[in-house]
Structure formats: structure tokens, C-alpha cells
């Protein structure tokens, strides 16, 4: 094997590892956020929407938490390289709930999980999020 072939193979392996870690960290963040979302009717929890390239618009009808998680998994699985991943909740009461309005989630849903993003990335690096 030539030196340039060896370097190319090593570079590809490293890029593949970075993509795997990125995907694992995103899935951990999404799943943790959805699970931390308070449930009254299920509307807020099921309205976490995942997309690539541009954020999704509009509010969804009530759907179970596992459908929101499955959407995240499907979206992340289809992600290539450094595509922009969007994770959004379009319910009108998502922002007040995120800012402490709900007694069930006084620390919010997304911000409390974003605060532990370093832990999430470290776990993904170790392969613990897959």
C-alpha cells in the first residue's frame, strides 16, 4: 500500500468516525429532549420534528412519543456528512414550557439537555449512545 493510499484510508476512517459520533450525539439529544417533555395530552411531546436542510413548519396532530423518536432516527440515518439537522417543536406552548411554565419541566426540555452536550458527545465518542 502506498503512503498516499494509506493516508486516504486513514482520513476516510476518521471522517466516518466523526459522522458516527455526530449522529449518535444528535440522537441522544433528541431522545432525551423528547423524553423530558411534559405530557398532558401528548401534543407537545409528539410535536418534536426532525428535518435536514430546512426546519419543518406547522404543528402536527397528536402523535405518540415513539413516532417523534422514530422520525429523529430516520432523519439522522439519512444524514450525509455535514448536513444541517433541525430539531424543532412548533406548538405554541413549546416556548413557555421550555422557559419553565410547566411544573413538570421547570428546567425546560431542550435547554436542560443542551446544557449536558459535552457529556452527550463524550458518551457518543465511547460508543455508549449507539
Secondary structure, DSSP 8 states (H G I E B T S, - for coil): --HHHHHHHHHHHHHHHHHHHHHHHHHHHHHHHHHHS--SSSHHHHTEEEEESS---S------HHHHHHHHHHHHHT--TT--EEEEE--TTHHHHHTT--GGGTT-SHHHHHTTHHHHHHHHHTTTT-
